[in-house]
Amino acid sequence: MEFIKAKYFAFFFMLVLLTSGFPLNANNDGDILPTADAAVKAPNNGNKIFFCENNPIKKQKYDRPGMEPQDYMASCKERTEGYSWGSRIYVLLWAPGFNADDKKIDFMGGDSTGGSGLIKINTRDGKSSLDDSSKCNLFVETGRDHGLFYGSIKLSGFSTEVNDAGVKNYGGNRCEGTGWGAVKSTLDDGALRAEAKQDGAITMSFQYDEHNTMFKTATHTWRISELNFDAEEYEMGDTAKVTIKDLDNLRYPFDKRTGYTIHIYSDSDQAGVNVDAYWKPNYRGTPQMHGDYPVKITFIDTDRRESTSNSITAAGGGSRVELKVVPGDNIYAEYFDRTLPAIAPDGKRYSTEDKLKISTIAKVVEVKSDPLQREIIQDNDDSHAKQFALTKYTSNGEYLISVWWDQWDWWTNQPAAQDDNSINISIVDGFTEKPVSNVSYKLDVSSDGNSIIENKMNYNDIDSVDVPLEDIDLIKIEFSDLDGVSEKLDFKFKIDAKN
């Protein structure tokens, strides 16, 4: 085993200063950060463990020319809390002393003597070690002569029913591996897994020599699920969406096969329908850290056929329901959460055998009210002038955008054509209508196909943009790239040229 090469010192000191947030020689997860003297005394030399919520390595970028250790570290979204009992934690292990051969990819983690490192994991409910079998997937170097190693560890839950159909979670403690020489499947299968219940922590240990071991810990917990419609009101021609949000429903990362039953009904159809909701990836952030189970609902008249449901896995586009309603009905959704925290935010205690009914309500109306209705006083001698914001939801219901004008003709309900008119823009959370911040979007304002304004915006409060309206009959306002999503929303206004 060779000691760290000189070229890694400059990189590691820069890494510590920029990313660790610790002073040199401070304690960090059981590791003493390096000094010049320490470099020649032990194979530690600044070993560091990174826990990532996302996979920092794409297969097509693995062991590729031009990729350096810092490139993989920079793509890691570090997280040491908020995992659930079926989560995967991606691990980067900076251990340059284990870069045994600068001409090939090295593997490490399965040596119980400590000579090439030993990696283990422990939870309150289980443990596993990479020296359990010669078939274990070892940690693998990210590139030749990198000294940065990659693997993943998994929480495997425990054997208990998770839904109304009696499906059980898996559980189990073991190292991962499919057979002899299977170490390269680390990118697919991970390295170790251990059981986990309601709450607790998972600790990874790295024994880097006979007498020294370092540790890294992340916490996990169950939580109370959320169940929400994507709007408070719907008209008969709308398509509604109700979504379970619960990371605990994932029995393992990216589980698209386990359905969770939602009972959906209305005042006119008290029996309603039961439908199985399936996990659907949410690519805002890290998919494995979202537990979204959506169901789409269309409304049918009560004199038509019975309400129906069609449960389709997320890969097939999501489950759907047809529900009998009439305007004026409330519509209801109910779901039993069987993965409750040991201690809820209100202090109530739950066992692993408890379940809790989660409910939500929306309404079907003849005409939707404007949730952001605004009254704007234009000047002292026109105190009765009113303006109502035009509003639109994004297709996934995540955002509600509202647009209104400073100068507005309240008789014709049209913006006034004048030099100093401005559009005002409000963006709120589509589910709660609470304000949002730091949302990027592109604004295009045009008339008869000719661009007037084209700006990239970053929303933190109500935005106001001056728009010249003289000699314009019709104006179009288009929003795109909303928080990186390609969807476009447009608003069209007929201009009142009489002012």
Secondary structure, 3 states (H helix, E strand, C coil): CCCCCHHHHHHHHHHHHHHHCCCCCCEECCEECCCCCHHHCCCCCCCEEEEECCCCCCHHHCCCCCCCHHHHHHCCCECCCCECCCCEEEEEEECHHHCCCCCCCCEEEECCCCCCCEEEEECCCCEEECCCCCCCCCEEECCCCCCEEEEEEEECCCCCECCCCCCECCCCCEECCCCCCCHHHHHHHCCEEECCCCEEEEEEEEECCCCCEEEEEEEEECCCCEEEECCCEECCCCEEEEEEECHHHCCCCCCCCCCEEEEEEECCCCCCEEEEECCCCCCCCCHHHCCEEEEEEEEECCCCCCCEEECCCHHHCCEEEEEECCCCCEEEEEEEECCCCCECCCCCECCCCCCEEEEEEEEECCCCCCCCCECCCCCCCCCCCCECCEEEECCCCCEEEEEEECCEECCCCEEECCCCCEEEEEEEECCCCCECCCEEEEEEEEECCEEEEEEEEEECCCEEEECCCCCCCEEEEEEECECCECCCEEEEEECECCC
